Amino acid sequence: MRHIHLAVALAAALGMSVSSSASAADPAELARLKEQLAALQARVAELETRTDAQSDINVETRQDLEAITTTTPRAETRGGIKLTSADRKFEASLGGRVHFDAYAFDRDLAATTGTSEFRRARLTLSGKALGWDYKLEQDFAAGSNLDGLRDAWIATSLGGGKLTIGHFKPYRSMEELTSSNEILMMERPFASATGLFGGRQFQQGVGYLRAGDRYTAGFSVFNLRGAAGPRNEGMGAAGRVTFAPVNTAESTLHFGAWASREDANKGSADLVATANYAGRRGPSLAIATTPGASGDSVTAYGLEVAGAFGPLFFQGEYANARFGQPLGGDQDVAAWYLQGSWLLNGGHKVYKSGTGVFGSPRVDRGLWELTARYDTIENEDVADRKASSAIVGLNYYVNPNLRFMFNYTRGDNELTGDETGQYAVRTQFSW
């Protein structure tokens, strides 16, 4: 187009020159100028023809590209592997996590064995299908088939919230709902399925969650059967609400509350609370049990407070559970913890307002995080049924996918007087 404009300008200039010099030039000079003008005008016409043809080609090319975009699947590899169908009605993403642990014990009274193991080795398939979300996750470190099944659900938007059907975590305990990729320590505290809800982390049922920038409200109804558990007629329900009066890019203050009830019935497994007070695979103390055959129930409630202000983070929960007993005299179990961290070279832990939990910091360089937790659980109706642990740790975030962790745990069993310690390290890779 630029050449056309130049040619037209030259032709106009040459035409003016011919007109102004027509009276002054001799016939031969005039004839030569007219020939040049005619040739230039012919060149202009040729360029205009080519431009129109190229415009037609560009239009056809754009139409072809649009047709390809809407009739072929799309593959993305940024941050993972994702496939999208040509009609955009189906999506599938493949992810996973590998947590490889090694630990040794500072032995006291209890017999312990240090070694290494895969804490988690998961593959996750998630995506969308005709307006429904789905997720299917298998943990090969926990066994094959149903033993290792974790999330297995479908979900859809409903009434401004999300309806979930399948196998998932009930809405209770802030730390329990935090992803294992993003928990502060290598293991969760006692006020979670690591202690208070032992063996009852994932349940089969229906849940509804609604969330905004500063709040969440979730409710779930489930049976007392995990994927690998026996068939039974036990039922449960749990609900959780959260509120974040401060929620900015650098500052978050969170409050929450939750409640849970589990009613044992025909075929139910025992409802137990257990404390591994010196880390995973270390010694344990049985805190309370409601026999599944008794038909009794476990009711619990919890309060949460947490915050992240610049590089500083803290989180605490208090939980109280009443374990029904077949001969009467129900037992009350109290558990609480307080944990915190300091990102030594900058960074800020992200608040996930959609679920009301904190995640890992955004990592654009290597980040060091100093961590600490005090954790305790006690049966208030049985003498000396109390355990506690004090943990200090150090996390190093290499990049968004790779983290190294170190924890030293000092446990205390009030029943036996055991004070076993554990040194543990983790290599964690997720995608």
C-alpha positions as CSV (number, residue, x, y, z in Angstrom):
1,M,0.0,0.0,0.0
2,R,2.9,2.3,0.7
3,H,4.3,1.8,-2.8
4,I,0.9,2.6,-4.3
5,H,0.7,5.9,-2.5
6,L,4.2,6.7,-3.7
7,A,3.5,5.8,-7.3
8,V,0.3,7.9,-7.3
9,A,2.2,10.9,-5.9
10,L,4.9,10.6,-8.5
11,A,2.3,10.3,-11.2
12,A,0.6,13.4,-10.0
13,A,3.8,15.3,-9.8
14,L,4.8,14.1,-13.2
15,G,1.5,15.1,-14.6
16,M,1.8,18.6,-13.2
17,S,5.3,18.8,-14.6
18,V,4.0,17.9,-18.0
19,S,1.3,20.5,-17.9
20,S,3.5,23.3,-16.7
21,S,6.2,22.6,-19.2
22,A,4.0,21.8,-22.2
23,S,4.4,25.3,-23.6
24,A,8.1,25.5,-22.9
25,A,9.3,22.0,-24.0
26,D,10.0,20.9,-27.5
27,P,7.7,18.2,-29.1
28,A,10.3,15.4,-28.5
29,E,10.7,16.2,-24.8
30,L,7.0,16.4,-24.4
31,A,6.4,13.0,-26.0
32,R,9.0,11.4,-23.7
33,L,7.3,12.8,-20.6
34,K,4.0,11.5,-21.7
35,E,5.4,8.0,-22.2
36,Q,6.8,8.1,-18.6
37,L,3.4,9.2,-17.3
38,A,1.6,6.4,-19.1
39,A,4.0,3.8,-17.8
40,L,3.7,5.1,-14.2
41,Q,-0.1,5.0,-14.4
42,A,0.0,1.5,-15.7
43,R,2.2,0.5,-12.7
44,V,-0.3,2.1,-10.3
45,A,-3.1,0.1,-11.8
46,E,-1.1,-3.2,-11.5
47,L,-0.3,-2.5,-7.8
48,E,-4.0,-1.8,-7.1
49,T,-4.9,-5.1,-8.7
50,R,-2.4,-7.0,-6.6
51,T,-3.5,-5.3,-3.4
52,D,-7.2,-6.3,-4.0
53,A,-6.1,-9.9,-4.7
54,Q,-3.9,-10.0,-1.5
55,S,-6.8,-8.6,0.5
56,D,-9.0,-11.5,-0.7
57,I,-6.3,-14.0,0.2
58,N,-5.9,-12.4,3.7
59,V,-9.7,-12.7,4.3
60,E,-9.7,-16.3,3.2
61,T,-6.7,-17.1,5.4
62,R,-8.3,-15.5,8.4
63,Q,-11.5,-17.5,7.8
64,D,-9.5,-20.7,7.4
65,L,-7.7,-20.0,10.7
66,E,-11.0,-19.3,12.5
67,A,-12.3,-22.5,11.1
68,I,-9.3,-24.5,12.3
69,T,-9.6,-22.9,15.8
70,T,-13.2,-23.9,16.2
71,T,-12.9,-27.4,14.7
72,T,-9.7,-28.8,16.2
73,P,-8.8,-29.7,19.8
74,R,-6.5,-27.5,21.8
75,A,-3.5,-28.7,23.9
76,E,-1.8,-26.5,26.6
77,T,1.3,-27.4,28.5
78,R,1.8,-24.2,30.5
79,G,1.7,-25.2,34.2
80,G,0.6,-28.7,33.4
81,I,-1.0,-30.8,30.6
82,K,-4.5,-29.7,29.5
83,L,-6.6,-30.8,26.5
84,T,-9.7,-29.0,25.4
85,S,-12.2,-30.3,22.8
86,A,-12.9,-28.4,19.6
87,D,-16.4,-27.4,20.8
88,R,-15.0,-26.3,24.2
89,K,-17.5,-28.6,26.0
90,F,-14.9,-31.0,27.3
91,E,-11.6,-30.4,29.2
92,A,-9.1,-32.8,30.8
93,S,-6.0,-31.9,32.9
94,L,-3.4,-34.3,34.2
95,G,-1.6,-33.5,37.4
96,G,0.1,-35.3,40.3
97,R,2.3,-35.1,43.4
98,V,5.2,-37.0,44.8
99,H,6.1,-36.6,48.5
100,F,9.1,-38.7,49.5
101,D,10.0,-38.7,53.2
102,A,12.9,-39.9,55.3
103,Y,12.9,-39.8,59.1
104,A,14.8,-40.9,62.2
105,F,13.8,-41.1,65.8
106,D,15.3,-39.7,69.0
107,R,14.1,-42.7,71.0
108,D,12.8,-42.6,74.6
109,L,10.4,-45.3,75.9
110,A,8.5,-46.3,72.8
111,A,9.9,-48.7,70.1
112,T,10.3,-46.8,66.8
113,T,11.9,-47.5,63.4
114,G,13.3,-44.8,61.2
115,T,13.3,-45.3,57.4
116,S,12.1,-43.7,54.2
117,E,8.8,-44.0,52.4
118,F,6.6,-42.4,49.7
119,R,4.1,-40.4,51.8
120,R,2.1,-39.6,48.7
121,A,2.4,-40.6,45.1
122,R,-0.8,-39.4,43.3
123,L,-2.1,-38.9,39.8
124,T,-5.0,-36.6,39.3
125,L,-7.4,-36.3,36.4
126,S,-9.7,-33.4,36.4
127,G,-11.6,-31.2,34.0
128,K,-15.1,-30.4,32.6
129,A,-17.7,-32.3,30.7
130,L,-20.9,-30.6,29.4
131,G,-21.0,-28.0,32.2
132,W,-20.0,-30.4,35.0
133,D,-16.6,-30.4,36.7
134,Y,-15.0,-33.7,37.7
135,K,-12.0,-35.0,39.6
136,L,-10.5,-38.4,40.0
137,E,-7.4,-38.9,42.2
138,Q,-5.5,-42.1,43.0
139,D,-2.8,-42.3,45.7
140,F,-0.5,-45.2,44.8
141,A,1.4,-44.7,48.1
142,A,-1.7,-45.7,50.0
143,G,-2.4,-48.9,48.1
144,S,-4.1,-50.0,44.9
145,N,-7.7,-49.8,43.8
146,L,-10.0,-48.3,46.4
147,D,-7.4,-48.1,49.2
148,G,-5.7,-45.2,47.4
149,L,-8.8,-43.5,46.1
150,R,-8.9,-39.8,47.2
151,D,-11.1,-37.3,45.5
152,A,-13.6,-38.9,43.2
153,W,-16.5,-36.5,42.4
154,I,-18.5,-34.5,39.9
155,A,-19.7,-31.0,40.5
156,T,-21.8,-28.2,38.9
157,S,-22.8,-24.6,39.6
158,L,-26.1,-24.2,41.4
159,G,-27.7,-21.1,42.9
160,G,-24.5,-19.1,43.0
161,G,-22.5,-22.0,44.6
162,K,-21.1,-25.4,43.8
163,L,-22.8,-28.7,44.2
164,T,-20.5,-31.7,44.7
165,I,-21.4,-35.4,44.5
166,G,-19.1,-38.3,45.3
167,H,-16.0,-38.9,47.5
168,F,-14.5,-35.8,49.1
169,K,-13.6,-34.2,52.4
170,P,-16.5,-33.0,54.6
171,Y,-16.5,-29.3,55.3
172,R,-14.7,-29.3,58.7
173,S,-11.3,-28.3,60.0
174,M,-9.4,-25.5,58.2
175,E,-6.1,-27.5,58.2
176,E,-7.8,-30.6,56.9
177,L,-9.2,-28.7,53.9
178,T,-5.8,-27.3,53.1
179,S,-4.1,-29.3,50.3
180,S,-1.3,-31.6,51.3
181,N,0.8,-29.7,48.8
182,E,0.4,-26.5,50.8
183,I,0.2,-27.5,54.5
184,L,2.8,-25.8,56.7
185,M,4.3,-28.9,58.3
186,M,4.8,-32.4,57.0
187,E,1.7,-33.7,58.9
188,R,-1.5,-32.0,59.9
189,P,-2.4,-31.3,63.6
190,F,-4.6,-33.3,65.9
191,A,-7.7,-31.2,65.2
192,S,-8.1,-32.9,61.8
193,A,-8.3,-36.4,60.3
194,T,-4.8,-36.9,61.5
195,G,-6.2,-37.1,65.0
196,L,-9.8,-36.2,65.8
197,F,-11.3,-37.8,62.7
198,G,-8.9,-40.7,62.4
199,G,-9.5,-42.8,59.3
200,R,-12.4,-40.5,58.2
201,Q,-10.7,-38.0,55.9
202,F,-12.7,-38.7,52.7
203,Q,-16.4,-39.6,52.8
204,Q,-19.0,-40.4,50.2
205,G,-21.9,-37.9,50.0
206,V,-23.2,-34.6,48.7
207,G,-21.8,-31.1,49.5
208,Y,-22.8,-27.5,48.6
209,L,-20.3,-24.6,48.9
210,R,-20.9,-20.9,48.3
211,A,-18.1,-18.4,48.4
212,G,-17.3,-14.7,47.8
213,D,-14.2,-12.5,48.2
214,R,-14.5,-12.5,52.0
215,Y,-16.7,-15.5,53.0
216,T,-17.4,-19.1,52.4
217,A,-20.4,-21.3,53.6
218,G,-20.4,-25.0,53.0
219,F,-22.5,-27.9,54.1
220,S,-22.1,-31.7,53.4
221,V,-24.1,-34.8,54.1
222,F,-22.3,-38.1,53.9
223,N,-22.3,-41.7,54.9
224,L,-19.6,-43.2,57.2
225,R,-18.0,-45.2,54.4
226,G,-14.7,-44.3,52.8
227,A,-14.0,-45.7,49.4
228,A,-12.2,-48.7,50.9
229,G,-14.4,-49.1,53.9
230,P,-17.2,-51.7,54.5
231,R,-20.8,-51.0,53.6
232,N,-22.7,-49.5,56.5
233,E,-25.7,-47.4,57.3
234,G,-23.9,-44.7,59.4
235,M,-24.5,-41.1,58.4
236,G,-23.0,-37.8,59.1
237,A,-23.2,-34.1,58.4
238,A,-20.7,-31.2,58.6
239,G,-20.8,-27.5,57.9
240,R,-18.3,-24.7,57.9
241,V,-18.5,-20.9,57.5
242,T,-15.6,-18.4,57.2
243,F,-15.2,-14.7,57.1
244,A,-12.2,-12.5,56.2
245,P,-12.8,-8.9,57.3
246,V,-9.3,-8.0,55.9
247,N,-8.4,-9.5,52.5
248,T,-5.9,-7.5,50.4
249,A,-2.9,-8.5,48.3
250,E,-0.6,-8.3,51.3
251,S,-2.8,-8.7,54.4
252,T,-5.5,-11.2,55.3
253,L,-7.3,-11.9,58.6
254,H,-9.5,-15.0,58.7
255,F,-12.1,-16.3,61.2
256,G,-14.1,-19.5,60.8
257,A,-16.3,-22.0,62.6
258,W,-17.4,-25.5,61.8
259,A,-19.5,-28.3,63.2
260,S,-19.8,-32.1,62.6
261,R,-21.9,-35.0,63.6
262,E,-21.4,-38.7,62.8
263,D,-24.0,-41.2,63.7
264,A,-22.9,-44.8,63.8
265,N,-25.3,-47.4,62.5
266,K,-25.4,-51.0,61.1
267,G,-22.0,-52.0,59.9
268,S,-20.2,-48.8,61.0
269,A,-16.5,-49.0,61.8
270,D,-15.3,-47.6,65.1
271,L,-15.1,-43.8,65.4
272,V,-11.7,-43.1,66.8
273,A,-9.4,-40.3,67.8
274,T,-5.6,-41.1,67.9
275,A,-2.5,-39.0,68.4
276,N,0.8,-39.8,66.6
277,Y,2.6,-37.4,68.9
278,A,6.1,-37.9,67.6
279,G,5.4,-37.6,63.9
280,R,4.1,-40.1,61.3
281,R,5.1,-43.7,61.9
282,G,6.1,-42.8,65.4
283,P,4.4,-43.9,68.7
284,S,0.7,-43.2,69.1
285,L,-1.8,-42.8,71.9
286,A,-5.5,-43.8,71.6
287,I,-7.5,-40.8,72.9
288,A,-11.1,-41.9,72.5
289,T,-13.3,-44.5,70.7
290,T,-17.0,-44.7,69.9
291,P,-17.7,-48.4,68.9
292,G,-19.4,-48.6,65.5
293,A,-21.7,-51.3,66.7
294,S,-23.0,-49.2,69.6
295,G,-25.1,-46.9,67.4
296,D,-23.7,-43.9,69.3
297,S,-22.5,-40.7,67.8
298,V,-19.6,-38.3,67.7
299,T,-20.4,-34.6,67.7
300,A,-17.7,-31.9,67.2
301,Y,-17.3,-28.2,66.7
302,G,-14.3,-26.0,65.9
303,L,-13.2,-22.4,65.8
304,E,-10.5,-21.0,63.5
305,V,-8.4,-17.9,63.4
306,A,-5.6,-17.2,60.9
307,G,-3.8,-14.3,59.2
308,A,-1.0,-13.4,56.8
309,F,0.6,-10.0,56.9
310,G,3.5,-9.6,54.5
311,P,6.0,-12.5,55.2
312,L,4.4,-13.4,58.6
313,F,1.7,-16.1,58.9
314,F,-0.2,-17.6,61.8
315,Q,-3.1,-20.1,62.1
316,G,-4.9,-21.7,65.0
317,E,-7.9,-23.9,65.7
318,Y,-9.7,-25.2,68.8
319,A,-11.9,-28.3,68.5
320,N,-14.1,-30.1,71.0
321,A,-15.7,-33.5,70.3
322,R,-18.0,-35.7,72.3
323,F,-17.6,-39.4,71.8
324,G,-20.7,-41.4,72.7
325,Q,-20.2,-44.5,74.9
326,P,-22.6,-47.5,74.9
327,L,-22.7,-47.7,78.7
328,G,-23.2,-43.9,79.1
329,G,-20.7,-41.4,80.3
330,D,-19.8,-39.8,77.0
331,Q,-16.2,-38.6,76.7
332,D,-15.2,-35.1,75.7
333,V,-12.0,-34.6,73.7
334,A,-10.4,-31.2,73.3
335,A,-7.7,-30.4,70.7
336,W,-6.0,-27.2,69.8
337,Y,-3.0,-26.0,67.9
338,L,-1.2,-22.8,67.1
339,Q,1.3,-22.6,64.2
340,G,3.1,-19.9,62.3
341,S,5.8,-19.1,59.8
342,W,8.1,-16.4,58.6
343,L,9.3,-16.1,55.0
344,L,12.8,-15.1,55.6
345,N,13.6,-13.6,52.3
346,G,10.3,-12.1,51.4
347,G,7.1,-13.5,50.0
348,H,3.5,-13.8,51.2
349,K,1.2,-16.8,51.7
350,V,-1.8,-16.7,49.4
351,Y,-5.4,-16.7,50.8
352,K,-7.8,-18.9,48.7
353,S,-11.1,-17.1,49.2
354,G,-13.0,-19.7,47.3
355,T,-12.3,-22.3,50.0
356,G,-11.3,-20.2,53.0
357,V,-7.8,-21.7,53.4
358,F,-4.2,-20.5,52.9
359,G,-1.9,-21.8,50.2
360,S,1.8,-21.6,49.5
361,P,3.5,-18.3,48.7
362,R,3.9,-17.3,45.1
363,V,7.5,-18.4,44.1
364,D,9.5,-16.4,41.6
365,R,12.8,-17.2,43.3
366,G,14.0,-19.5,46.0
367,L,12.1,-18.8,49.3
368,W,13.1,-19.9,52.8
369,E,10.3,-20.3,55.4
370,L,10.9,-20.8,59.1
371,T,8.0,-22.7,60.8
372,A,6.7,-23.7,64.3
373,R,3.7,-25.4,65.8
374,Y,2.4,-26.4,69.3
375,D,-0.3,-29.1,69.1
376,T,-2.2,-30.9,71.9
377,I,-5.2,-33.3,72.3
378,E,-6.8,-34.6,75.5
379,N,-9.6,-36.8,76.7
380,E,-11.1,-34.8,79.5
381,D,-12.9,-37.7,81.0
382,V,-10.2,-40.3,81.1
383,A,-7.1,-39.7,83.3
384,D,-3.8,-39.1,81.5
385,R,-5.2,-39.5,78.0
386,K,-3.3,-36.5,76.7
387,A,-0.6,-36.0,74.1
388,S,1.2,-33.0,72.7
389,S,3.9,-32.1,70.3
390,A,6.2,-29.2,69.6
391,I,7.5,-28.8,66.1
392,V,10.1,-26.5,64.5
393,G,10.8,-26.7,60.8
394,L,12.3,-25.1,57.7
395,N,10.8,-25.1,54.2
396,Y,12.7,-24.2,51.0
397,Y,10.6,-23.4,47.9
398,V,12.8,-24.0,44.9
399,N,10.1,-23.1,42.3
400,P,6.3,-23.3,42.2
401,N,6.5,-27.1,41.8
402,L,9.4,-28.2,44.1
403,R,9.7,-27.8,47.9
404,F,12.0,-29.3,50.4
405,M,10.9,-29.6,54.1
406,F,12.5,-30.3,57.4
407,N,10.7,-30.9,60.7
408,Y,11.9,-31.7,64.2
409,T,9.1,-33.0,66.4
410,R,9.3,-33.4,70.2
411,G,6.4,-35.5,71.4
412,D,5.0,-36.0,74.9
413,N,2.7,-38.9,76.0
414,E,1.3,-38.0,79.4
415,L,0.0,-41.5,80.0
416,T,3.4,-43.3,79.7
417,G,5.8,-40.4,80.1
418,D,7.3,-41.1,76.7
419,E,9.1,-38.1,75.0
420,T,10.2,-39.5,71.6
421,G,11.5,-37.0,69.1
422,Q,11.6,-37.3,65.3
423,Y,13.8,-35.8,62.6
424,A,12.0,-35.8,59.2
425,V,12.8,-34.4,55.7
426,R,10.6,-34.4,52.6
427,T,11.2,-33.9,48.9
428,Q,7.9,-32.6,47.4
429,F,7.2,-32.3,43.7
430,S,3.8,-31.5,42.3
431,W,2.4,-30.4,38.9
